[in-house]
């Protein structure tokens, strides 16, 4: 007897749209999987580069501030020396002995009598006082009229 031959026939696809969608999804997944390691490596490299640039920037700022502090310290030392020198010069110029010698050279002597003079405050007119009262509106200080 002759044995029947079985031909391996592919089963018929029930829903071709669903199969087409599955094929597209499989292609997209394989494409993403192909570039996933490169993408991960690029992200890690970018983060590492950003951290390195941040560290270098902070280090350079710190170095700049260190130089600025050193420069300010040198300037402070110079100013302290100059202040001490000027204080010595000022105390020499204000000394009573020097002023007495200078007054003697000019022929000055101590007074025998003291006279007190009373000076009246300057008089202002009424129209000046009126105009100056408007100065307060514009931020100035008004002039007070004197009593006559």
C-alpha positions as CSV (number, residue, x, y, z in Angstrom):
1,X,0.0,0.0,0.0
2,X,1.1,3.4,-0.8
3,X,1.5,5.6,2.1
4,X,-0.1,9.1,1.8
5,X,2.3,12.0,1.7
6,X,1.8,14.8,4.0
7,X,2.7,18.2,2.7
8,X,3.6,20.6,5.4
9,X,1.3,23.4,4.6
10,X,1.5,26.7,6.5
11,X,-1.6,27.5,8.4
12,X,-3.5,30.3,7.0
13,X,-3.3,33.6,8.8
14,X,-6.6,34.5,10.3
15,X,-6.2,38.2,10.6
16,X,-3.6,39.7,8.1
17,X,-3.9,43.2,9.7
18,X,-2.9,41.9,13.1
19,X,0.0,40.0,11.6
20,X,1.2,43.1,9.8
21,X,1.0,45.1,13.0
22,X,2.9,42.4,14.8
23,X,5.6,42.4,12.1
24,X,6.0,46.2,12.3
25,X,6.2,46.0,16.1
26,X,8.8,43.3,15.9
27,X,10.9,45.4,13.4
28,X,10.7,48.5,15.7
29,X,11.6,46.4,18.7
30,X,14.6,44.9,16.9
31,X,15.7,48.4,15.6
32,X,15.5,49.9,19.1
33,X,17.3,46.9,20.6
34,X,20.1,47.3,18.0
35,X,20.8,51.0,19.1
36,X,19.9,50.6,22.8
37,X,23.5,49.9,23.9
38,X,24.8,52.8,21.9
39,X,22.2,55.1,23.3
40,X,22.9,54.1,26.9
41,X,26.6,54.6,26.4
42,X,26.0,58.0,24.8
43,X,23.8,59.1,27.8
44,X,26.4,57.9,30.3
45,X,29.2,59.6,28.4
46,X,27.2,62.8,28.3
47,X,26.5,62.8,32.0
48,X,30.1,62.0,32.8
49,X,31.2,64.8,30.5
50,X,28.8,67.3,32.1
51,X,30.1,66.3,35.6
52,X,33.7,66.7,34.4
53,X,33.0,70.1,32.9
54,X,31.2,71.2,36.1
55,X,34.2,70.1,38.2
56,X,36.7,71.8,36.0
57,X,34.6,75.0,36.1
58,X,34.4,74.9,39.9
59,X,38.1,74.3,40.2
60,X,39.0,77.2,37.9
61,X,36.6,79.5,39.9
62,X,38.3,78.4,43.1
63,X,41.7,79.1,41.7
64,X,40.6,82.5,40.5
65,X,39.2,83.3,44.0
66,X,42.4,82.1,45.6
67,X,44.4,84.6,43.4
68,X,41.9,87.4,44.2
69,X,42.3,86.7,48.0
70,X,46.1,86.7,47.7
71,X,46.0,90.0,45.7
72,X,43.6,91.5,48.3
73,X,45.9,90.4,51.1
74,X,48.9,92.1,49.5
75,X,46.9,95.2,48.9
76,X,45.7,95.2,52.5
77,X,49.3,94.9,53.7
78,X,50.4,97.8,51.6
79,X,47.4,99.9,52.8
80,X,48.2,99.1,56.4
81,X,51.8,100.3,55.9
82,X,50.7,103.4,54.1
83,X,48.1,104.1,56.9
84,X,50.7,103.8,59.6
85,X,53.1,106.1,57.7
86,X,50.3,108.7,57.1
87,X,49.2,108.5,60.8
88,X,52.8,109.2,61.9
89,X,53.0,112.1,59.5
90,X,49.7,113.5,60.7
91,X,50.6,113.2,64.3
92,X,53.9,115.1,63.5
93,X,51.9,117.8,61.8
94,X,49.5,118.1,64.7
95,X,52.1,118.2,67.4
96,X,51.9,121.1,69.9
97,X,55.7,121.8,69.6
98,X,55.6,122.1,65.9
99,X,52.5,124.4,66.0
100,X,54.1,126.5,68.7
101,X,57.3,126.9,66.7
102,X,55.3,127.8,63.6
103,X,53.3,130.4,65.5
104,X,56.5,131.9,66.9
105,X,58.0,132.2,63.4
106,X,54.9,134.1,62.3
107,X,55.0,136.3,65.4
108,X,51.8,135.1,67.0
109,X,51.3,135.1,70.7
110,X,48.6,134.0,73.1
111,X,45.7,136.4,73.4
112,X,45.4,138.7,76.5
113,X,41.7,139.2,76.2
114,X,38.9,137.0,74.8
115,X,36.0,138.6,72.9
116,X,32.7,136.9,72.3
117,X,30.7,138.1,69.3
118,X,27.1,137.0,68.8
119,X,26.1,136.6,65.2
120,X,22.4,136.8,64.2
121,X,21.1,134.1,61.9
122,X,20.6,135.4,58.3
123,X,17.2,136.8,57.5
124,X,15.1,135.3,54.8
125,X,12.3,137.0,53.0
126,X,8.7,135.6,53.1
127,X,8.6,134.9,49.4
128,X,11.8,132.8,49.6
129,X,10.3,130.8,52.4
130,X,7.1,130.3,50.3
131,X,9.1,129.1,47.3
132,X,11.3,126.9,49.5
133,X,8.2,125.2,50.9
134,X,7.6,123.8,47.4
135,X,11.0,122.2,47.6
136,X,9.7,119.6,50.0
137,X,7.4,118.4,47.2
138,X,10.5,117.7,45.0
139,X,12.6,116.0,47.7
140,X,14.5,119.1,48.9
141,X,14.5,120.6,52.4
142,X,12.5,123.8,52.9
143,X,14.3,126.9,54.3
144,X,12.8,128.1,57.6
145,X,12.1,131.8,57.7
146,X,13.8,133.8,60.4
147,X,11.9,135.8,63.0
148,X,12.5,139.5,62.8
